[in-house]
C-alpha cells in the first residue's frame, strides 16, 4: 500500500470510464476492417463504377488509377503526422496542431457532422436495397424506413459493446463482399470478357477523349468520372481515430492507411476493368446509360448472371444490404469518436466523453444515434418512398459528407506542412512533410471543386435547395465550430489553451 501511495499521480490521466477508450483492443486486421468497411467496396463498386463510366466511358479504371496515386501521395504526409500525434481526434487534432485552435475546432465539428450525415445516408441505401430485395424474394412489402430503423437499432446496440466485437462483425461482412466481387471478376477473366481484353481503359487520356462516353453529364463528364473515383475511398483516413484503441498506434496507423489506400485502389481498378471488359468497351457505356434511365438496378447484376449465374446475383443483392450496413456502422463509429474527442476537450459537453464499462464511447454513440435518426427522419418526411431512400437520402446527403471530408483533408495537408515547419522541425522532410502534402492537398481541393461544379449532375436534382446550397451548408457547419472556439477563447481561456493537445503518445 505504501508503494502505491508513493507513486506520482499523472494529472492528465482521465477518470475511470471517462475519457479513455479501450487501449490495446485492436490489432492491424481489426483496424483495417473498421477502415475498409467504411469505404464499402461492394457498395462503392455498385454505385461509383457506373457513375465513373457515365463520366469517363470505358476509361473508368484510369480514373481509379489517378485517384489511387493522388491518395497515396496524400497519405505520405498524413502518416508523418499520425506518427507524431496519437488521438481519437484524427483530423481535428491534426488541423488544430498545425493551423490553430479556431480552424481546428471548425474542422472537427464539420467532419464529425459529415461522418454522421454519411452514416444516415448509407442507412438509407441499406433501407432501399433491403426493401426492394425482400419484396422481390418474398413478396413482403415493408417501407425502406422500417429497415433503416432496424439497422440503426443494431448499430446502437453494438456501440455498447467492446470495439473488438464491432471489428469482427465488420470483418465478416467485408470479406464476404470482397469474395463476391472476386468471383465475378474471375468469371469474366475465365470467359475472356465480351471481346477480349485491352489496355485502353487504363489510359488516363481516354477519360477526356471524344466519343469515349455517352454521358448524361455533358461537358463535365471527365470531372464526374474522377470525382466518382475519389468518392470510393471515403473513410480510408480513419486509422488515427482508432489510435487510442490500437496495440501499436504508430505502426498500425501507417500500415492500415497505406494498405487501405493502395489495396482498395488495386481492387477498384481490377473490378472496374473487368466490368467494362465484361460488357465490352462501347457496350459498357450503353449498359450504364440504360441503368440510369430505367429503374435502378446495378449494371453489375446482369454481368453476374451472364458470367457466373443467378446464385451470385442473389448473393450480391444480399451483400448490397450487408455492405451498406457495415459502411454505415463504420461511419457511425468514427462520428462517435469525433464527438467523444470534442467532448473530452471541452468543445462539446463533457458528457460526450463518458465511456461504458467496456470503454466504448457510449454517450457519444447514443448522440450519433439521435443525430442520424433526425437526419434520416428529415429526408423521409421530404420523400417517404422507397426510391427516396436511395435517390434523396442515399444520394444527396453523401455529397455533403464527401465535400466536408475532402475539404478537411485539404486543410489537414496545409496543417501538416505548417506543423513540421514551425513546431516539429526535427521531423521535417522535403518529400513527406512538404511536397507530398502540397500535392495531396491540391488533389483534395481539386476533388472538392469537381463536386461543387458537378453537384447538379451527381445528385440528379440540381434545382433542389439542398443541392444548390450544399457548399453553404458545409460552410455553416464549419462556422459552428469556429464560433464555439471563439466563445471558449473568451469565456474559458484555460480550456481553449488545451484544445487539440490531448494525446496518449505524442512523439517529442
C-alpha positions as CSV (number, residue, x, y, z in Angstrom):
1,X,0.0,0.0,0.0
2,X,2.9,2.3,0.8
3,X,4.4,1.7,-2.6
4,X,1.1,2.5,-4.3
5,X,0.7,5.8,-2.4
6,X,4.2,6.8,-3.2
7,X,3.6,6.8,-7.0
8,X,3.2,10.2,-8.6
9,X,-0.2,11.0,-9.8
10,X,-0.5,11.7,-13.6
11,X,-2.5,14.9,-13.8
12,X,-3.6,14.2,-17.4
13,X,-4.9,10.7,-16.5
14,X,-8.7,10.6,-17.2
15,X,-11.0,9.2,-14.5
16,X,-12.0,5.5,-14.9
17,X,-14.6,5.0,-17.6
18,X,-14.4,8.7,-18.5
19,X,-12.2,10.0,-21.3
20,X,-10.3,6.8,-22.1
21,X,-11.0,4.3,-24.8
22,X,-10.0,0.6,-24.6
23,X,-6.3,0.6,-25.1
24,X,-4.7,-2.3,-27.0
25,X,-8.1,-3.6,-28.2
26,X,-7.4,-3.6,-31.9
27,X,-4.6,-5.1,-34.0
28,X,-3.9,-4.3,-37.6
29,X,-6.5,-6.6,-39.1
30,X,-9.2,-5.2,-36.8
31,X,-8.3,-1.6,-37.7
32,X,-8.4,-2.5,-41.4
33,X,-11.8,-4.0,-41.0
34,X,-13.0,-0.7,-39.4
35,X,-11.5,1.4,-42.1
36,X,-12.1,-0.6,-45.3
37,X,-15.8,-1.3,-44.5
38,X,-16.2,2.5,-44.3
39,X,-15.2,2.5,-48.0
40,X,-17.7,-0.3,-48.6
41,X,-16.1,-2.0,-51.6
42,X,-19.2,-3.7,-52.9
43,X,-21.5,-0.6,-52.5
44,X,-18.8,1.6,-53.9
45,X,-18.5,-0.6,-57.0
46,X,-22.2,-0.9,-57.5
47,X,-22.7,2.8,-57.4
48,X,-19.4,4.5,-58.3
49,X,-18.2,2.4,-61.2
50,X,-21.4,3.1,-63.2
51,X,-21.1,6.8,-62.4
52,X,-17.4,6.8,-63.4
53,X,-18.4,5.0,-66.7
54,X,-21.1,7.6,-67.3
55,X,-18.4,10.3,-67.0
56,X,-15.3,8.7,-68.4
57,X,-16.6,5.9,-70.6
58,X,-14.7,2.7,-70.6
59,X,-11.7,4.5,-69.2
60,X,-13.2,4.4,-65.7
61,X,-10.3,2.2,-64.5
62,X,-8.0,5.1,-65.4
63,X,-10.0,7.4,-63.1
64,X,-9.4,4.9,-60.2
65,X,-5.7,4.7,-61.1
66,X,-5.3,8.5,-60.9
67,X,-7.2,8.6,-57.6
68,X,-5.0,5.8,-56.2
69,X,-1.9,7.8,-57.0
70,X,-3.3,11.1,-55.6
71,X,-4.5,9.5,-52.3
72,X,-1.2,7.6,-51.9
73,X,0.7,10.8,-52.1
74,X,-1.7,12.5,-49.7
75,X,-1.2,9.6,-47.2
76,X,2.6,10.2,-47.0
77,X,2.1,13.5,-45.1
78,X,-0.9,12.2,-43.2
79,X,1.1,9.2,-41.9
80,X,4.0,11.5,-40.9
81,X,1.6,13.5,-38.8
82,X,-0.1,10.4,-37.3
83,X,3.3,9.2,-36.1
84,X,3.6,12.4,-34.1
85,X,0.1,12.7,-32.8
86,X,-2.0,9.8,-31.4
87,X,-5.5,10.7,-30.5
88,X,-9.1,9.7,-31.4
89,X,-9.5,13.3,-32.6
90,X,-8.0,12.5,-36.0
91,X,-8.3,15.5,-38.4
92,X,-9.5,17.7,-35.6
93,X,-6.3,17.2,-33.7
94,X,-4.1,17.4,-36.8
95,X,-5.6,20.7,-38.0
96,X,-5.5,22.2,-34.5
97,X,-1.8,21.4,-34.1
98,X,-1.0,22.9,-37.5
99,X,-3.4,25.8,-38.1
100,X,-4.6,26.7,-34.7
101,X,-7.5,26.1,-32.4
102,X,-10.2,28.1,-34.2
103,X,-9.6,26.4,-37.6
104,X,-9.1,23.1,-35.8
105,X,-12.4,23.2,-33.9
106,X,-14.2,24.3,-37.1
107,X,-12.7,21.3,-38.9
108,X,-13.6,18.9,-36.0
109,X,-17.2,19.9,-35.9
110,X,-17.5,19.8,-39.7
111,X,-16.0,16.4,-40.1
112,X,-17.9,14.9,-37.2
113,X,-21.2,16.1,-38.6
114,X,-20.2,14.9,-42.1
115,X,-19.5,11.4,-40.8
116,X,-22.9,11.4,-39.0
117,X,-24.6,12.6,-42.2
118,X,-22.8,9.8,-44.1
119,X,-23.9,7.2,-41.6
120,X,-27.5,8.4,-42.1
121,X,-27.2,8.4,-45.9
122,X,-25.8,4.9,-46.1
123,X,-28.5,3.6,-43.8
124,X,-30.9,5.0,-46.4
125,X,-29.1,3.0,-49.1
126,X,-29.4,-0.1,-46.9
127,X,-33.1,0.5,-46.5
128,X,-33.6,0.7,-50.2
129,X,-31.8,-2.5,-51.0
130,X,-33.5,-4.3,-48.1
131,X,-37.0,-3.1,-49.1
132,X,-36.6,-3.9,-52.8
133,X,-34.7,-7.2,-52.2
134,X,-37.1,-8.6,-49.6
135,X,-40.1,-7.7,-51.6
136,X,-38.7,-9.4,-54.8
137,X,-37.8,-12.5,-52.8
138,X,-40.8,-12.9,-50.6
139,X,-43.5,-10.5,-51.7
140,X,-43.5,-8.9,-48.3
141,X,-43.5,-5.1,-48.6
142,X,-42.0,-3.1,-45.8
143,X,-41.1,0.6,-46.3
144,X,-37.4,1.4,-46.6
145,X,-37.6,3.5,-43.4
146,X,-38.6,0.3,-41.4
147,X,-35.3,-1.3,-42.4
148,X,-33.5,1.9,-41.6
149,X,-34.9,1.9,-38.1
150,X,-33.8,-1.7,-37.6
151,X,-30.3,-1.1,-38.9
152,X,-29.8,1.9,-36.7
153,X,-31.1,-0.1,-33.7
154,X,-28.5,-2.8,-34.3
155,X,-25.7,-0.3,-34.7
156,X,-26.7,1.4,-31.4
157,X,-26.7,-2.0,-29.6
158,X,-23.2,-2.9,-31.0
159,X,-21.9,0.5,-29.9
160,X,-22.4,-0.5,-26.2
161,X,-20.1,-3.5,-26.6
162,X,-16.3,-3.7,-26.9
163,X,-14.9,-2.3,-30.2
164,X,-13.4,-5.7,-30.9
165,X,-16.9,-7.2,-31.4
166,X,-17.8,-4.5,-33.9
167,X,-14.5,-5.1,-35.8
168,X,-15.3,-8.8,-36.0
169,X,-18.7,-8.1,-37.5
170,X,-17.3,-5.7,-40.0
171,X,-14.6,-8.2,-40.9
172,X,-17.0,-10.9,-41.8
173,X,-19.1,-8.6,-43.9
174,X,-16.1,-7.1,-45.6
175,X,-14.6,-10.5,-46.5
176,X,-17.9,-11.6,-47.9
177,X,-18.4,-8.7,-50.3
178,X,-14.8,-8.8,-51.5
179,X,-15.1,-12.5,-52.3
180,X,-18.3,-11.9,-54.2
181,X,-16.7,-9.3,-56.4
182,X,-13.6,-11.5,-56.9
183,X,-15.8,-14.4,-58.0
184,X,-17.4,-12.1,-60.6
185,X,-14.1,-10.9,-61.8
186,X,-12.7,-14.4,-62.1
187,X,-15.8,-15.4,-64.1
188,X,-15.2,-12.5,-66.6
189,X,-11.5,-13.5,-66.8
190,X,-12.2,-17.2,-67.5
191,X,-14.7,-16.3,-70.2
192,X,-12.3,-13.8,-71.8
193,X,-14.7,-10.9,-71.4
194,X,-17.1,-9.8,-74.1
195,X,-14.4,-9.1,-76.8
196,X,-11.1,-10.0,-75.1
197,X,-9.0,-7.6,-73.0
198,X,-7.4,-4.2,-73.9
199,X,-5.1,-1.8,-72.1
200,X,-7.1,1.2,-73.3
201,X,-9.2,1.5,-70.1
202,X,-6.1,2.3,-68.1
203,X,-5.1,5.2,-70.3
204,X,-5.9,8.5,-68.5
205,X,-6.1,10.3,-71.8
206,X,-9.1,8.2,-72.7
207,X,-11.1,9.9,-69.9
208,X,-11.0,13.1,-71.8
209,X,-11.3,11.6,-75.2
210,X,-14.1,12.5,-77.5
211,X,-16.7,9.8,-78.0
212,X,-15.4,7.6,-75.2
213,X,-18.6,8.2,-73.2
214,X,-22.3,8.6,-74.0
215,X,-22.6,11.0,-71.0
216,X,-25.7,12.3,-69.4
217,X,-23.4,14.8,-67.7
218,X,-22.3,16.8,-70.8
219,X,-19.0,18.7,-70.7
220,X,-18.4,17.8,-67.1
221,X,-18.0,14.1,-67.9
222,X,-14.3,13.8,-67.0
223,X,-14.8,15.6,-63.8
224,X,-17.7,13.3,-62.8
225,X,-15.5,10.3,-63.5
226,X,-12.7,11.5,-61.4
227,X,-14.9,12.5,-58.5
228,X,-16.7,9.2,-58.6
229,X,-13.3,7.5,-58.1
230,X,-12.3,9.7,-55.2
231,X,-15.7,9.1,-53.6
232,X,-14.9,5.4,-53.4
233,X,-12.2,6.0,-50.8
234,X,-14.2,8.0,-48.3
235,X,-13.3,6.6,-44.8
236,X,-9.8,5.4,-45.7
237,X,-8.3,8.1,-43.3
238,X,-10.0,6.6,-40.2
239,X,-6.9,4.9,-38.8
240,X,-5.8,7.7,-36.4
241,X,-9.3,7.8,-35.0
242,X,-8.7,4.2,-33.7
243,X,-5.2,5.0,-32.5
244,X,-6.1,5.0,-28.8
245,X,-7.6,1.5,-29.2
246,X,-4.7,0.1,-31.2
247,X,-2.0,-2.1,-29.8
248,X,0.8,-0.3,-31.7
249,X,-0.7,3.1,-32.8
250,X,2.2,4.5,-34.8
251,X,2.9,1.3,-36.8
252,X,-0.7,0.4,-37.3
253,X,-1.7,3.9,-38.5
254,X,1.0,3.7,-41.2
255,X,0.3,0.1,-42.3
256,X,-3.5,0.5,-42.2
257,X,-3.6,3.7,-44.2
258,X,-1.2,2.5,-46.9
259,X,-2.9,-0.9,-47.0
260,X,-6.4,0.6,-47.4
261,X,-5.4,3.2,-50.0
262,X,-3.3,1.0,-52.2
263,X,-5.2,-2.2,-51.6
264,X,-8.5,-0.6,-52.3
265,X,-7.0,1.1,-55.4
266,X,-5.8,-2.1,-56.9
267,X,-9.1,-3.8,-56.1
268,X,-11.1,-1.0,-57.6
269,X,-9.0,-1.0,-60.8
270,X,-9.4,-4.7,-61.1
271,X,-13.2,-4.7,-60.6
272,X,-13.8,-1.6,-62.8
273,X,-11.6,-3.1,-65.6
274,X,-13.5,-6.4,-65.5
275,X,-16.8,-4.5,-65.5
276,X,-16.0,-2.7,-68.8
277,X,-14.4,-5.7,-70.3
278,X,-17.3,-8.0,-69.3
279,X,-19.7,-5.7,-71.1
280,X,-17.3,-4.8,-73.9
281,X,-15.8,-1.3,-74.0
282,X,-18.5,0.5,-76.0
283,X,-21.3,-1.7,-74.6
284,X,-20.4,-0.9,-71.0
285,X,-21.3,2.8,-71.6
286,X,-24.7,1.9,-73.1
287,X,-25.3,-0.6,-70.2
288,X,-24.7,2.1,-67.7
289,X,-26.9,4.5,-69.6
290,X,-29.7,2.0,-69.6
291,X,-29.3,1.6,-65.8
292,X,-29.6,5.3,-65.1
293,X,-32.5,5.8,-67.5
294,X,-34.5,2.9,-66.2
295,X,-35.5,1.7,-62.7
296,X,-32.3,1.5,-60.6
297,X,-30.7,-2.0,-60.8
298,X,-27.0,-2.1,-60.9
299,X,-25.4,-3.0,-64.2
300,X,-23.2,-5.4,-62.2
301,X,-26.2,-7.8,-61.7
302,X,-26.6,-8.7,-65.4
303,X,-22.9,-9.4,-65.6
304,X,-23.1,-11.8,-62.6
305,X,-26.0,-13.6,-64.4
306,X,-24.0,-13.8,-67.6
307,X,-20.6,-14.9,-66.4
308,X,-21.3,-16.8,-63.1
309,X,-25.0,-17.4,-62.7
310,X,-28.1,-16.3,-60.9
311,X,-26.9,-17.5,-57.4
312,X,-24.1,-15.0,-57.5
313,X,-26.5,-12.2,-58.4
314,X,-28.7,-13.1,-55.4
315,X,-25.6,-13.2,-53.2
316,X,-24.6,-9.7,-54.4
317,X,-28.1,-8.4,-53.8
318,X,-27.9,-9.7,-50.2
319,X,-24.4,-8.3,-49.8
320,X,-25.5,-4.9,-51.1
321,X,-27.7,-4.8,-47.9
322,X,-25.0,-6.0,-45.5
323,X,-22.3,-3.9,-47.2
324,X,-24.3,-0.8,-46.7
325,X,-24.9,-1.7,-43.1
326,X,-21.2,-2.3,-42.5
327,X,-20.4,1.0,-44.2
328,X,-22.9,2.9,-42.1
329,X,-21.6,1.3,-38.9
330,X,-18.0,2.3,-39.7
331,X,-19.1,5.9,-40.2
332,X,-21.2,5.7,-37.1
333,X,-18.2,4.6,-35.1
334,X,-16.0,7.3,-36.5
335,X,-18.6,10.0,-35.9
336,X,-18.9,8.8,-32.3
337,X,-15.1,9.0,-31.8
338,X,-15.0,12.6,-33.1
339,X,-17.8,13.6,-30.7
340,X,-16.0,11.8,-27.9
341,X,-12.8,13.7,-28.6
342,X,-14.6,17.0,-28.8
343,X,-16.4,16.3,-25.6
344,X,-13.2,15.3,-23.8
345,X,-11.5,18.6,-24.7
346,X,-14.4,20.8,-23.7
347,X,-15.5,21.8,-27.2
348,X,-18.8,19.9,-26.7
349,X,-20.5,18.9,-23.5
350,X,-18.2,16.8,-21.3
351,X,-20.8,14.0,-21.0
352,X,-19.9,13.0,-24.6
353,X,-16.5,11.8,-23.2
354,X,-18.1,9.3,-20.9
355,X,-17.3,5.7,-21.7
356,X,-19.1,2.4,-20.8
357,X,-17.6,-0.3,-18.7
358,X,-16.3,-1.8,-21.9
359,X,-14.6,1.5,-22.7
360,X,-16.7,2.3,-25.7
361,X,-17.7,5.9,-26.3
362,X,-21.3,5.1,-25.2
363,X,-22.7,8.6,-24.7
364,X,-21.1,9.9,-27.9
365,X,-22.5,6.9,-29.8
366,X,-26.0,7.5,-28.4
367,X,-25.8,11.1,-29.5
368,X,-24.8,9.9,-33.0
369,X,-27.9,7.6,-33.0
370,X,-30.1,10.6,-32.2
371,X,-28.5,12.8,-34.9
372,X,-28.6,10.0,-37.5
373,X,-32.3,9.4,-36.7
374,X,-33.1,13.1,-37.1
375,X,-31.2,13.3,-40.4
376,X,-33.0,10.3,-41.7
377,X,-36.4,11.5,-40.5
378,X,-35.9,14.8,-42.3
379,X,-35.3,13.1,-45.6
380,X,-38.1,10.5,-45.0
381,X,-40.6,13.3,-44.3
382,X,-39.4,15.0,-47.5
383,X,-39.8,11.8,-49.6
384,X,-41.1,8.7,-47.8
385,X,-41.0,6.5,-50.9
386,X,-38.6,3.5,-51.1
387,X,-36.9,5.2,-54.1
388,X,-36.4,8.4,-52.0
389,X,-34.3,6.4,-49.5
390,X,-31.8,5.9,-52.3
391,X,-32.2,8.9,-54.6
392,X,-32.6,11.5,-51.9
393,X,-31.1,10.4,-48.6
394,X,-28.7,7.9,-50.2
395,X,-27.5,10.4,-53.0
396,X,-27.9,13.9,-51.8
397,X,-26.6,13.6,-48.2
398,X,-23.3,11.8,-49.3
399,X,-22.4,14.8,-51.5
400,X,-22.4,17.0,-48.4
401,X,-20.4,14.4,-46.4
402,X,-17.8,13.9,-49.2
403,X,-17.5,17.7,-49.7
404,X,-16.9,18.3,-46.0
405,X,-14.4,15.4,-45.6
406,X,-12.4,16.3,-48.7
407,X,-12.3,19.9,-47.6
408,X,-11.0,19.0,-44.1
409,X,-8.4,16.7,-45.8
410,X,-7.2,19.6,-47.9
411,X,-6.9,21.7,-44.6
412,X,-5.1,18.9,-43.0
413,X,-2.5,18.9,-45.7
414,X,-1.8,22.6,-45.1
415,X,-1.7,21.9,-41.3
416,X,0.9,19.1,-41.8
417,X,3.2,21.4,-43.7
418,X,2.9,24.2,-41.1
419,X,3.3,21.9,-38.2
420,X,6.5,20.5,-39.4
421,X,7.9,23.9,-40.5
422,X,7.1,25.5,-37.2
423,X,6.6,23.1,-34.3
424,X,8.4,19.9,-35.3
425,X,11.4,20.9,-37.4
426,X,13.3,17.8,-36.3
427,X,10.7,15.7,-38.2
428,X,10.7,17.9,-41.4
429,X,11.4,16.1,-44.7
430,X,11.3,17.8,-48.1
431,X,9.1,15.0,-49.5
432,X,6.9,13.6,-46.7
433,X,6.1,16.8,-44.9
434,X,6.2,19.4,-47.8
435,X,5.9,18.2,-51.4
436,X,3.6,15.2,-50.7
437,X,1.2,17.3,-48.6
438,X,1.2,20.1,-51.2
439,X,0.3,17.6,-54.0
440,X,-2.2,15.7,-51.8
441,X,-3.9,18.9,-50.6
442,X,-4.1,20.1,-54.2
443,X,-5.8,16.8,-55.2
444,X,-8.3,17.0,-52.3
445,X,-9.0,20.6,-53.3
446,X,-9.5,19.6,-56.9
447,X,-11.9,16.9,-55.9
448,X,-13.9,19.4,-53.9
449,X,-14.0,21.6,-57.0
450,X,-15.2,18.7,-59.1
451,X,-18.0,18.0,-56.6
452,X,-19.2,21.6,-56.5
453,X,-19.3,22.2,-60.2
454,X,-20.9,18.8,-60.9
455,X,-23.2,18.5,-57.9
456,X,-26.3,19.0,-60.1
457,X,-25.4,16.1,-62.3
458,X,-24.2,13.9,-59.5
459,X,-27.4,14.4,-57.5
460,X,-29.8,14.3,-60.4
461,X,-31.7,17.2,-58.8
462,X,-29.9,20.4,-59.5
463,X,-32.9,22.5,-58.6
464,X,-33.3,21.1,-55.1
465,X,-32.4,23.7,-52.4
466,X,-30.2,21.2,-50.6
467,X,-28.0,20.7,-53.7
468,X,-28.0,24.4,-54.6
469,X,-26.8,25.4,-51.1
470,X,-24.6,22.4,-50.4
471,X,-21.4,24.4,-50.1
472,X,-23.1,27.0,-47.9
473,X,-24.4,24.2,-45.6
474,X,-20.9,22.8,-45.2
475,X,-19.5,26.3,-44.5
476,X,-22.2,26.8,-41.9
477,X,-21.2,23.5,-40.2
478,X,-17.6,24.7,-40.1
479,X,-18.7,28.1,-38.8
480,X,-20.4,26.5,-35.8
481,X,-17.1,25.1,-34.7
482,X,-15.4,28.4,-35.3
483,X,-18.0,30.2,-33.1
484,X,-17.6,27.6,-30.3
485,X,-13.8,28.1,-30.4
486,X,-14.1,31.9,-30.2
487,X,-16.5,31.7,-27.3
488,X,-14.2,29.3,-25.4
489,X,-11.3,31.6,-26.1
490,X,-13.2,34.5,-24.4
491,X,-15.0,32.7,-21.6
492,X,-12.9,29.7,-20.8
493,X,-9.3,30.5,-21.8
494,X,-7.9,27.6,-19.8
495,X,-10.0,25.1,-21.8
496,X,-9.2,26.9,-25.0
497,X,-5.5,26.7,-24.3
498,X,-5.6,22.9,-24.2
499,X,-7.7,22.3,-27.3
500,X,-6.3,19.7,-29.7
501,X,-3.5,18.8,-27.3
502,X,-4.8,15.6,-25.6
503,X,-2.6,12.8,-26.9
504,X,-1.7,9.5,-25.4
505,X,1.6,9.2,-27.1
506,X,3.0,12.3,-28.7
507,X,6.4,11.9,-30.0
508,X,8.9,14.5,-28.9
